Amino acid sequence: MAAESDGRVCNTFAEGDNLDVLPTLPEGSFDLVYLDPPYNTGNDFAYRDDFRGDRGAGLAGRHEAWLAFMRPRLEAGRRVLADTGAIFVSIDDHEVAHLRLLMDEVFGEANLLAQIVANLNPKGRQLGRGFATSHEYLLAYAKDADRCVLDASSPTTVVESDFPLLAADGRRYRRLPLRNTNKKFNPMTAPTLHFAVWASLETGQVRTEPFEGAVEIKPVFGDGSPAVWRWSRPRIDARPDDLECRVVRGATGDRVDVFQRDWLHVSHDGKGRRKKLRTVWLAEEVGSTDTAVAELKSVLGHVFESPKPTGLVRRILDTMPPDCRVIDYFAGSGTTGHAVALANAADGGRRTCLSINSAEPTRAGSNAALAGYPTVSAVTRARLQAVAQRVGGGFREF
């Protein structure tokens, strides 16, 4: 696959505490950070600065200890993140409010890209008191929002039924008004976009200069007040086949208006159709904890109770260039590296991923321990090795 054709290995693994490994990496050497850190649920974790804190200090003390655990790791992650890069962190209700404030401090409040709801347990957790929680969160921040290359859209969310019309050549499209429907944009605020075009009702053709059989059309709102076009004259001249005219009914009676043909399959810039991502990601779109367990089981067996689905990470990867350098320094079961290999195999991308995990022991009697994995890092390593064999992309240790 492409990741191997130029000598690059898709997946690299480093065993060790992330605070030991991250300082050895060059500044700005990664385009995307994805983290699924240990949540503050009262469990024990074998990082060198155990964040359990004083059990007698109550919730406030545990929040404080968890934030003290996360702060240096976020700061170290920011150092290795490129100026054009972004970071996504998974978190649940226990710490989302505190983590957002911490990330505001480390990355800057102005660099918040989104707080995404991920519906990873559509059935809802039935154990315990209260509501059946069915979601977690993703906090997304840019290192520098003005320079970030993240594109908050995806080709996988495009729905064919949204494009109900069929052109003579068989391409599907929908009509979008060429007129700017936002009244903030009008001849006073955007005078260069208020001009006449000429169109033929017989052929549907639209031009910026008069031609035989054409009628003059100026942009107006539904109430007849002056409006502006969304496209400039040069853009209209460059894309005449993407426009058409038709009769519409307005408040002052029938009139001729101009519409953009918004194509389904290939956009005018050749990049293909993408759709802006919403901030709620459903399990049927990105997978669930159940599908994530099944994914891992198909590779290594049932060794983790709540891994993340590769679909969640692949949606994140969709927002970044296909040659982005990814790092996950809470690698856990190795979902991120698996997702990177799958994405490369699907589109020929040249993404690389560094997965870091400490040698924290698996719980005695757990599925992982019974399967012969004494540490979580052993699970990470085994999964990435299996992915290299099944999907491709290669594997090496850092």
NORZI-V346725 format. One record per pair of residues at least 4 apart in sequence whose ideal C-beta (glycine too) atoms are under 8 Angstrom apart, sorted by sequence separation. I is the first residue (numbers start at 1). J is the second residue. D is the distance in Angstrom with one decimal. If there is no record, write none. Layout:
I;J;D / I;J;D
This chain:
1;5;7.3 / 2;6;7.5 / 4;8;7.2 / 16;20;5.0 / 17;21;7.1 / 18;22;5.5 / 19;23;7.5 / 20;24;7.8 / 21;25;7.1 / 25;29;5.6 / 46;50;7.4 / 47;51;7.3 / 53;57;6.0 / 57;61;2.4 / 58;62;7.3 / 59;63;6.2 / 60;64;6.4 / 61;65;6.2 / 62;66;6.2 / 63;67;6.3 / 64;68;6.4 / 65;69;6.5 / 66;70;6.4 / 67;71;6.1 / 69;73;7.3 / 70;74;5.8 / 71;75;6.3 / 72;76;6.1 / 73;77;6.3 / 74;78;6.4 / 75;79;6.8 / 76;80;7.0 / 77;81;6.2 / 81;85;4.5 / 91;95;5.6 / 92;96;6.8 / 95;99;5.0 / 96;100;6.3 / 97;101;6.9 / 98;102;6.4 / 99;103;6.1 / 100;104;6.4 / 101;105;6.8 / 102;106;6.3 / 103;107;5.3 / 104;108;6.9 / 107;111;4.8 / 121;125;6.1 / 143;147;7.8 / 144;148;6.3 / 153;157;7.7 / 158;162;7.5 / 166;170;6.7 / 167;171;4.7 / 177;181;5.9 / 185;189;5.8 / 186;190;6.9 / 187;191;5.6 / 190;194;7.0 / 200;204;6.7 / 207;211;5.7 / 210;214;6.1 / 220;224;5.5 / 221;225;4.9 / 231;235;4.2 / 232;236;7.1 / 233;237;6.3 / 234;238;6.1 / 235;239;6.3 / 236;240;7.1 / 239;243;7.0 / 249;253;7.3 / 250;254;7.5 / 263;267;6.7 / 266;270;6.6 / 267;271;5.9 / 277;281;7.8 / 281;285;5.9 / 282;286;7.2 / 283;287;6.5 / 287;291;4.2 / 288;292;6.9 / 289;293;6.4 / 290;294;6.6 / 291;295;6.3 / 292;296;6.5 / 293;297;6.0 / 294;298;6.4 / 295;299;7.0 / 296;300;6.0 / 297;301;5.8 / 308;312;5.4 / 309;313;7.8 / 310;314;5.8 / 311;315;6.5 / 312;316;7.0 / 313;317;6.3 / 314;318;6.6 / 315;319;7.6 / 316;320;7.5 / 320;324;4.3 / 334;338;5.7 / 335;339;6.1 / 336;340;6.4 / 337;341;6.6 / 338;342;6.5 / 339;343;6.2 / 340;344;6.5 / 341;345;6.3 / 342;346;6.2 / 343;347;6.5 / 344;348;7.1 / 362;366;5.3 / 365;369;6.3 / 366;370;6.8 / 367;371;6.1 / 369;373;6.7 / 374;378;6.0 / 375;379;7.6 / 376;380;6.6 / 377;381;6.2 / 378;382;6.2 / 379;383;6.3 / 380;384;6.4 / 381;385;6.2 / 382;386;6.3 / 383;387;6.2 / 384;388;6.5 / 385;389;6.8 / 386;390;6.1 / 387;391;5.1 / 388;392;6.9 / 3;8;5.5 / 4;9;7.3 / 16;21;4.9 / 25;30;7.8 / 38;43;7.1 / 45;50;6.7 / 56;61;7.7 / 57;62;7.0 / 81;86;7.8 / 91;96;4.9 / 104;109;4.3 / 107;112;7.8 / 142;147;7.8 / 143;148;7.0 / 166;171;7.4 / 167;172;7.7 / 180;185;4.4 / 184;189;6.5 / 185;190;5.0 / 199;204;7.5 / 200;205;4.9 / 220;225;6.4 / 221;226;7.7 / 231;236;5.2 / 249;254;5.5 / 250;255;5.5 / 263;268;8.0 / 267;272;6.5 / 281;286;4.9 / 283;288;4.0 / 287;292;6.0 / 296;301;8.0 / 297;302;4.8 / 308;313;6.7 / 331;336;6.5 / 344;349;4.6 / 363;368;7.7 / 364;369;5.9 / 365;370;7.0 / 368;373;4.4 / 369;374;6.9 / 373;378;4.3 / 388;393;6.0 / 3;9;7.1 / 4;10;7.6 / 44;50;7.3 / 45;51;7.2 / 81;87;6.2 / 126;132;5.9 / 142;148;3.7 / 166;172;5.9 / 167;173;6.1 / 199;205;6.5 / 205;211;7.6 / 210;216;7.5 / 220;226;6.1 / 221;227;4.9 / 248;254;7.2 / 266;272;5.9 / 267;273;5.9 / 296;302;7.6 / 297;303;7.9 / 331;337;7.1 / 343;349;5.8 / 344;350;7.0 / 362;368;4.1 / 363;369;6.5 / 373;379;4.9 / 387;393;7.4 / 388;394;5.6 / 3;10;4.2 / 14;21;5.1 / 38;45;4.6 / 54;61;5.2 / 57;64;7.8 / 124;131;7.5 / 125;132;5.8 / 165;172;6.8 / 166;173;7.8 / 187;194;4.1 / 199;206;4.6 / 207;214;7.0 / 219;226;7.2 / 220;227;5.4 / 229;236;7.6 / 236;243;6.7 / 247;254;5.5 / 248;255;6.3 / 265;272;7.6 / 266;273;7.0 / 267;274;7.8 / 296;303;6.6 / 317;324;7.4 / 344;351;5.5 / 362;369;4.5 / 388;395;3.8 / 44;52;6.5 / 53;61;5.0 / 57;65;7.9 / 91;99;5.2 / 104;112;7.1 / 124;132;2.7 / 125;133;5.1 / 142;150;6.6 / 164;172;7.6 / 165;173;5.2 / 185;193;7.3 / 186;194;7.7 / 198;206;7.4 / 199;207;7.5 / 218;226;7.3 / 219;227;4.1 / 231;239;7.8 / 247;255;7.2 / 248;256;7.7 / 265;273;6.3 / 283;291;7.7 / 287;295;7.8 / 296;304;5.7 / 328;336;3.8 / 343;351;6.1 / 368;376;7.4 / 387;395;7.5 / 1;10;7.9 / 38;47;7.9 / 53;62;5.4 / 78;87;7.6 / 103;112;7.6 / 123;132;7.5 / 124;133;6.3 / 125;134;7.5 / 163;172;4.2 / 165;174;6.2 / 197;206;5.7 / 198;207;5.3 / 205;214;7.5 / 219;228;5.6 / 247;256;5.8 / 248;257;4.8 / 264;273;5.8 / 293;302;6.8 / 317;326;7.4 / 328;337;7.2 / 373;382;6.9 / 52;62;7.5 / 77;87;6.3 / 89;99;6.7 / 124;134;4.3 / 140;150;7.9 / 163;173;5.6 / 164;174;6.5 / 165;175;6.8 / 180;190;7.6 / 197;207;6.7 / 198;208;7.5 / 203;213;7.9 / 219;229;5.2 / 246;256;7.3 / 247;257;7.9 / 263;273;7.3 / 326;336;6.5 / 385;395;5.3 / 40;51;7.4 / 53;64;6.8 / 54;65;7.6 / 123;134;7.0 / 163;174;4.8 / 197;208;5.6 / 198;209;6.7 / 200;211;7.4 / 202;213;6.2 / 245;256;5.6 / 246;257;6.8 / 293;304;7.0 / 296;307;5.3 / 340;351;4.9 / 362;373;5.7 / 368;379;5.7 / 384;395;5.3 / 53;65;2.9 / 100;112;7.8 / 121;133;7.1 / 122;134;5.7 / 160;172;6.7 / 162;174;6.4 / 198;210;4.9 / 245;257;6.8 / 293;305;7.3 / 295;307;7.6 / 340;352;7.3 / 341;353;8.0 / 362;374;6.4 / 38;51;7.9 / 52;65;6.6 / 53;66;7.6 / 121;134;4.9 / 180;193;7.2 / 195;208;7.6 / 198;211;6.0 / 200;213;5.1 / 245;258;5.2 / 246;259;6.6 / 293;306;7.7 / 340;353;4.1 / 361;374;6.3 / 362;375;6.3 / 51;65;4.6 / 89;103;7.2 / 120;134;7.8 / 121;135;7.4 / 200;214;5.0 / 201;215;7.0 / 244;258;7.5 / 245;259;7.2 / 292;306;7.6 / 293;307;6.6 / 295;309;6.7 / 326;340;5.7 / 361;375;5.7 / 362;376;6.1 / 51;66;4.9 / 100;115;6.8 / 119;134;5.8 / 120;135;6.8 / 199;214;5.8 / 200;215;7.7 / 243;258;6.0 / 244;259;5.6 / 292;307;4.4 / 295;310;6.0 / 360;375;6.2 / 361;376;7.9 / 119;135;5.1 / 120;136;5.6 / 198;214;3.8 / 199;215;6.3 / 243;259;7.0 / 292;308;5.7 / 337;353;4.7 / 359;375;4.4 / 360;376;5.1 / 362;378;7.9 / 381;397;7.7 / 51;68;6.7 / 118;135;6.1 / 198;215;6.8 / 243;260;6.1 / 244;261;6.0 / 289;306;5.3 / 292;309;3.9 / 336;353;5.9 / 359;376;7.6 / 360;377;7.4 / 362;379;7.4 / 51;69;3.4 / 117;135;5.0 / 118;136;5.1 / 198;216;5.8 / 199;217;5.6 / 242;260;6.0 / 243;261;6.7 / 289;307;7.5 / 291;309;5.2 / 292;310;7.4 / 337;355;4.7 / 358;376;7.4 / 359;377;4.8 / 49;68;7.6 / 50;69;8.0 / 51;70;7.9 / 96;115;7.8 / 117;136;7.9 / 118;137;6.8 / 197;216;7.7 / 198;217;7.1 / 242;261;5.0 / 336;355;6.2 / 357;376;5.8 / 358;377;6.4 / 359;378;7.9 / 42;62;7.8 / 49;69;5.9 / 87;107;7.1 / 117;137;6.2 / 118;138;5.7 / 196;216;5.1 / 197;217;5.4 / 241;261;7.7 / 289;309;7.4 / 291;311;7.4 / 357;377;4.5 / 116;137;6.6 / 196;217;6.6 / 242;263;7.5 / 288;309;6.3 / 322;343;7.7 / 334;355;5.9 / 40;62;5.9 / 47;69;6.9 / 115;137;6.1 / 116;138;4.0 / 196;218;5.1 / 287;309;2.8 / 313;335;5.9 / 317;339;6.4 / 322;344;7.9 / 40;63;7.0 / 115;138;7.5 / 116;139;7.8 / 195;218;7.7 / 286;309;6.2 / 287;310;6.9 / 312;335;7.9 / 313;336;5.3 / 317;340;6.8 / 357;380;4.6 / 114;138;7.6 / 115;139;5.8 / 116;140;6.5 / 194;218;7.5 / 287;311;3.6 / 308;332;7.7 / 331;355;3.7 / 114;139;8.0 / 115;140;7.6 / 194;219;6.5 / 208;233;5.0 / 286;311;4.2 / 287;312;6.1 / 307;332;6.6 / 310;335;5.8 / 314;339;4.9 / 318;343;8.0 / 322;347;6.0 / 326;351;6.1 / 328;353;6.8 / 329;354;8.0 / 331;356;5.8 / 332;357;6.6 / 355;380;5.9 / 40;66;4.2 / 114;140;4.7 / 193;219;7.9 / 224;250;6.8 / 242;268;6.5 / 285;311;7.2 / 286;312;4.5 / 307;333;4.3 / 309;335;7.3 / 313;339;3.6 / 317;343;4.9 / 322;348;7.6 / 323;349;6.5 / 325;351;7.5 / 326;352;6.7 / 327;353;7.2 / 328;354;7.5 / 329;355;7.9 / 330;356;7.7 / 331;357;4.2 / 86;113;6.5 / 112;139;7.7 / 113;140;4.1 / 223;250;7.6 / 224;251;6.6 / 308;335;4.6 / 312;339;7.9 / 313;340;7.7 / 322;349;3.4 / 323;350;4.3 / 324;351;5.5 / 325;352;5.3 / 326;353;4.3 / 327;354;4.7 / 328;355;5.2 / 329;356;4.0 / 330;357;7.2 / 20;48;8.0 / 67;95;7.9 / 74;102;6.7 / 78;106;5.8 / 90;118;7.3 / 112;140;7.5 / 113;141;6.1 / 208;236;5.4 / 217;245;6.9 / 222;250;4.9 / 223;251;5.0 / 224;252;4.6 / 286;314;7.8 / 304;332;7.3 / 307;335;5.5 / 310;338;5.3 / 311;339;7.8 / 314;342;6.5 / 322;350;6.6 / 323;351;6.4 / 325;353;8.0 / 326;354;7.3 / 327;355;7.9 / 328;356;7.1 / 329;357;7.9 / 18;47;8.0 / 19;48;7.0 / 66;95;6.0 / 70;99;6.9 / 74;103;6.6 / 78;107;6.3 / 112;141;5.7 / 113;142;5.6 / 207;236;7.7 / 208;237;5.7 / 222;251;5.5 / 223;252;7.4 / 229;258;7.7 / 231;260;7.7 / 239;268;6.1 / 286;315;5.2 / 304;333;4.7 / 310;339;4.1 / 314;343;5.4 / 322;351;6.5 / 325;354;7.9 / 327;356;7.3 / 355;384;6.5 / 17;47;6.1 / 19;49;7.7 / 111;141;5.0 / 206;236;6.9 / 207;237;7.8 / 220;250;7.8 / 230;260;7.6 / 285;315;7.3 / 303;333;7.3 / 17;48;5.1 / 67;98;5.8 / 71;102;6.2 / 75;106;5.7 / 111;142;4.6 / 281;312;7.1 / 63;95;7.0 / 66;98;7.4 / 67;99;7.8 / 70;102;6.3 / 74;106;4.7 / 111;143;6.8 / 113;145;7.1 / 194;226;6.4 / 197;229;7.6 / 310;342;5.9 / 37;70;6.5 / 74;107;7.7 / 108;141;7.9 / 111;144;6.8 / 194;227;7.5 / 207;240;6.6 / 107;141;4.2 / 111;145;4.8 / 194;228;4.7 / 195;229;7.3 / 206;240;6.5 / 281;315;6.5 / 317;351;6.8 / 63;98;5.4 / 67;102;5.6 / 71;106;7.1 / 107;142;7.4 / 110;145;6.1 / 113;148;7.4 / 193;228;3.8 / 194;229;7.6 / 205;240;6.9 / 220;255;7.4 / 37;73;7.5 / 103;139;5.8 / 107;143;6.7 / 193;229;5.1 / 111;148;7.9 / 113;150;6.6 / 193;230;7.5 / 206;243;4.1 / 296;333;5.6 / 103;141;5.5 / 114;152;7.2 / 183;221;6.8 / 190;228;4.7 / 193;231;7.9 / 195;233;6.6 / 206;244;6.8 / 277;315;7.4 / 100;139;5.9 / 113;152;7.1 / 180;219;7.5 / 186;225;7.9 / 187;226;5.0 / 193;232;6.6 / 197;236;6.6 / 205;244;7.9 / 206;245;5.6 / 217;256;5.4 / 219;258;7.9 / 296;335;8.0 / 299;338;7.6 / 93;133;6.8 / 99;139;6.3 / 179;219;4.5 / 181;221;7.8 / 186;226;6.5 / 187;227;7.8 / 192;232;7.0 / 204;244;4.1 / 205;245;7.8 / 217;257;7.0 / 92;133;7.8 / 96;137;4.9 / 178;219;7.6 / 179;220;7.4 / 186;227;6.3 / 187;228;6.3 / 204;245;5.8 / 215;256;5.9 / 217;258;6.0 / 35;77;7.3 / 179;221;7.6 / 185;227;7.7 / 186;228;6.1 / 204;246;7.4 / 277;319;7.3 / 356;398;7.9 / 96;139;7.4 / 185;228;5.4 / 292;335;7.0 / 295;338;7.5 / 333;376;7.8 / 337;380;7.9 / 33;77;5.1 / 92;136;4.9 / 93;137;8.0 / 183;227;7.9 / 201;245;6.5 / 332;376;6.6 / 354;398;6.7 / 91;136;6.7 / 92;137;7.0 / 200;245;7.3 / 201;246;7.7 / 334;379;7.1 / 338;383;6.4 / 90;136;6.0 / 91;137;5.3 / 199;245;3.6 / 201;247;7.0 / 333;379;5.6 / 334;380;4.4 / 337;383;7.5 / 338;384;7.3 / 341;387;5.0 / 345;391;5.3 / 33;80;7.8 / 90;137;7.2 / 91;138;7.8 / 180;227;6.3 / 332;379;7.9 / 333;380;6.6 / 334;381;7.9 / 337;384;4.8 / 341;388;7.3 / 345;392;6.0 / 33;81;5.7 / 90;138;5.7 / 91;139;6.5 / 179;227;5.1 / 180;228;5.2 / 332;380;6.8 / 344;392;7.8 / 345;393;7.4 / 89;138;7.0 / 179;228;7.5 / 180;229;6.7 / 331;380;4.8 / 334;383;3.8 / 338;387;5.0 / 342;391;6.0 / 344;393;5.8 / 30;80;5.3 / 31;81;7.8 / 88;138;5.3 / 89;139;4.9 / 179;229;6.3 / 180;230;4.9 / 333;383;6.0 / 334;384;5.0 / 337;387;6.6 / 341;391;4.4 / 22;73;7.7 / 28;79;7.9 / 29;80;5.5 / 30;81;5.8 / 31;82;5.3 / 88;139;7.2 / 178;229;5.5 / 179;230;7.2 / 341;392;6.8 / 27;79;5.6 / 28;80;6.9 / 30;82;6.4 / 33;85;7.2 / 35;87;7.2 / 37;89;6.9 / 39;91;6.7 / 88;140;5.0 / 178;230;5.9 / 206;258;5.4 / 341;393;4.4 / 19;72;6.2 / 23;76;6.8 / 27;80;6.5 / 28;81;6.8 / 29;82;7.3 / 31;84;6.9 / 32;85;6.0 / 33;86;7.6 / 34;87;7.6 / 35;88;7.3 / 36;89;7.8 / 37;90;7.7 / 39;92;5.3 / 41;94;6.2 / 87;140;7.2 / 177;230;7.9 / 178;231;6.3 / 334;387;7.4 / 338;391;7.7 / 340;393;7.6 / 19;73;6.6 / 22;76;4.0 / 26;80;7.3 / 28;82;4.7 / 31;85;4.5 / 32;86;6.0 / 33;87;4.0 / 34;88;5.0 / 35;89;4.7 / 36;90;4.4 / 37;91;7.4 / 40;94;4.9 / 86;140;6.2 / 87;141;5.3 / 18;73;5.8 / 22;77;6.9 / 25;80;4.9 / 28;83;6.5 / 30;85;6.4 / 31;86;7.8 / 32;87;7.5 / 33;88;7.1 / 34;89;7.8 / 35;90;6.9 / 39;94;5.7 / 40;95;5.0 / 86;141;6.7 / 201;256;6.5 / 32;88;7.6 / 34;90;7.9 / 39;95;6.6 / 86;142;5.1 / 87;143;7.5 / 19;76;6.5 / 22;79;7.4 / 85;142;7.4 / 86;143;7.2 / 199;256;6.4 / 18;76;7.1 / 22;80;6.2 / 85;143;5.4 / 84;143;7.5 / 199;258;6.2 / 83;143;5.6 / 84;144;7.3 / 82;143;6.9 / 83;144;5.2 / 197;258;6.3 / 81;143;4.9 / 86;148;5.7 / 305;367;7.7 / 84;147;5.0 / 85;148;7.0 / 304;367;7.5 / 83;147;5.4 / 84;148;5.9 / 85;149;7.6 / 86;150;4.7 / 303;367;5.1 / 304;368;6.7 / 78;143;6.5 / 84;149;4.7 / 178;243;6.5 / 302;367;5.2 / 303;368;4.2 / 301;367;7.5 / 303;371;5.3 / 175;244;7.5 / 301;371;5.5 / 303;373;6.2 / 175;246;7.9 / 300;371;7.4 / 304;379;6.9 / 303;379;5.7 / 179;257;6.7 / 178;257;7.8 / 179;258;7.2 / 300;379;6.9 / 177;257;6.9 / 178;258;4.2 / 177;258;7.8 / 178;259;6.0 / 177;259;6.0 / 178;260;5.3 / 300;382;5.7 / 176;259;6.3 / 177;260;7.5 / 300;383;5.7 / 175;259;4.1 / 176;260;4.5 / 299;383;5.7 / 175;260;7.1 / 175;261;6.9 / 176;262;5.0 / 300;386;6.4 / 174;261;7.9 / 175;262;7.3 / 296;383;7.0 / 299;386;4.8 / 173;261;4.6 / 174;262;5.0 / 299;387;6.9 / 173;262;5.7 / 173;263;4.8 / 174;264;7.9 / 172;263;7.3 / 173;264;6.3 / 299;390;7.2 / 171;263;5.8 / 172;264;4.2 / 171;264;6.9 / 172;265;7.2 / 167;261;7.1 / 171;265;6.2 / 165;261;7.9 / 163;262;7.4 / 163;263;7.5 / 163;264;4.0 / 162;264;7.9 / 160;264;6.3 / 158;264;7.2 / 158;273;5.0 / 158;274;7.0 / 159;275;7.7 / 155;272;5.9 / 158;275;4.8 / 31;149;7.4 / 155;273;6.5 / 157;275;4.4 / 155;274;5.3 / 154;274;6.1 / 155;275;7.7 / 157;277;6.4 / 153;274;4.0 / 154;275;6.5 / 153;275;5.8 / 151;274;7.2 / 153;276;4.9 / 154;277;5.7 / 152;276;6.2 / 153;277;5.9 / 152;277;5.3 / 157;285;7.2 / 156;285;7.6 / 138;281;7.7 / 156;315;7.1 / 122;282;7.7 / 119;280;6.9 / 122;283;4.5 / 154;315;6.1 / 117;279;6.5 / 119;281;6.6 / 121;283;7.6 / 122;284;8.0 / 156;318;6.5 / 116;279;5.0 / 117;280;4.8 / 118;281;4.9 / 119;282;4.9 / 120;283;6.3 / 155;318;7.0 / 115;279;6.9 / 116;280;7.4 / 117;281;7.0 / 119;283;5.0 / 154;318;4.2 / 114;279;5.4 / 116;281;6.0 / 153;318;7.9 / 154;319;7.0 / 120;286;7.9 / 122;288;6.1 / 153;319;7.3 / 120;287;7.7 / 121;288;6.3 / 152;319;6.0 / 118;286;6.8 / 120;288;5.2 / 121;289;5.5 / 151;319;5.5 / 119;288;7.7 / 120;289;5.2 / 150;319;4.9 / 151;320;7.6 / 150;320;6.2 / 149;320;6.9 / 120;292;7.9 / 149;321;6.2 / 138;312;8.0 / 138;316;7.8 / 120;308;7.6 / 120;309;7.2 / 120;312;7.3 / 118;312;6.2 / 90;308;6.6 / 90;312;8.0 / 88;316;5.3 / 86;319;7.5 / 86;320;7.2 / 82;325;7.9 / 80;327;6.6 / 77;327;7.6 / 77;329;6.8 / 73;329;7.2 / 36;308;5.5 / 34;313;6.0 / 34;316;6.0 / 32;316;7.2 / 32;317;7.5 / 32;320;5.2 / 31;320;6.1 / 31;321;7.2 / 32;324;5.2 / 34;326;6.7 / 36;328;7.6 / 38;330;7.2 / 31;324;4.0 / 32;325;7.3 / 33;326;7.7 / 34;327;7.9 / 35;328;6.5 / 37;330;4.8 / 31;325;5.0 / 32;326;4.8 / 33;327;5.5 / 34;328;5.2 / 35;329;6.8 / 36;330;5.6 / 30;325;4.8 / 31;326;7.2 / 32;327;7.5 / 33;328;7.4 / 35;330;5.1 / 29;325;6.7 / 30;326;6.7 / 33;329;7.8 / 36;332;6.0 / 30;327;4.4 / 36;335;7.5 / 25;327;7.9 / 34;336;5.3 / 22;329;6.4 / 21;329;6.9 / 48;358;8.0 / 18;329;4.0 / 47;358;6.0 / 18;330;7.0 / 46;358;6.4 / 46;359;7.7 / 47;360;7.2 / 46;360;3.5 / 45;360;6.2 / 46;361;6.2 / 13;331;7.5 / 13;334;8.0 / 13;337;7.4 / 30;354;7.4 / 11;337;4.4 / 10;337;7.8 / 11;340;6.8 / 25;354;7.8 / 10;340;6.2 / 11;341;6.2 / 10;341;5.3 / 10;344;5.9 / 22;356;7.7 / 21;356;5.1 / 18;356;5.2 / 12;352;7.2 / 14;354;6.6 / 16;356;6.8 / 18;358;7.2 / 3;344;5.1 / 10;351;7.0 / 11;352;7.7 / 12;353;7.1 / 13;354;7.8 / 14;355;7.3 / 15;356;7.8 / 17;358;4.9 / 2;344;6.5 / 8;350;6.4 / 10;352;5.9 / 11;353;5.4 / 12;354;4.9 / 13;355;5.1 / 14;356;4.7 / 15;357;6.5 / 16;358;6.3 / 1;344;5.9 / 9;352;7.1 / 10;353;6.7 / 12;355;7.2 / 13;356;7.7 / 14;357;8.0 / 15;358;7.4 / 16;359;7.6 / 1;345;5.9 / 6;350;7.0 / 8;352;5.9 / 11;355;6.8 / 13;357;7.8 / 15;359;5.8 / 2;348;4.7 / 3;349;7.6 / 1;348;7.1 / 2;349;6.6 / 3;350;5.5 / 2;350;5.2 / 3;351;7.1 / 3;352;7.0 / 15;377;4.5 / 15;380;8.0 / 15;381;7.2 / 13;380;6.3 / 13;381;5.5 / 13;384;5.5 / 11;384;4.8 / 11;387;6.8 / 11;388;6.3 / 21;398;7.4 / 10;388;7.5 / 10;392;7.6 / 11;393;6.0 / 13;395;7.1 / 15;397;7.6 / 10;393;2.9 / 11;394;6.8 / 12;395;7.7 / 13;396;7.6 / 14;397;7.1 / 9;393;7.0 / 10;394;5.6 / 11;395;5.0 / 12;396;5.4 / 13;397;5.5 / 14;398;3.6 / 9;394;3.9 / 10;395;7.8 / 11;396;7.7 / 12;397;7.3 / 13;398;6.5 / 9;395;6.8 / 12;398;5.3 / 9;396;5.1 / 4;392;7.0 / 3;392;7.6 / 4;393;6.6 / 3;393;4.7 / 4;394;5.6 / 1;392;4.6 / 3;394;7.0 / 1;393;6.1
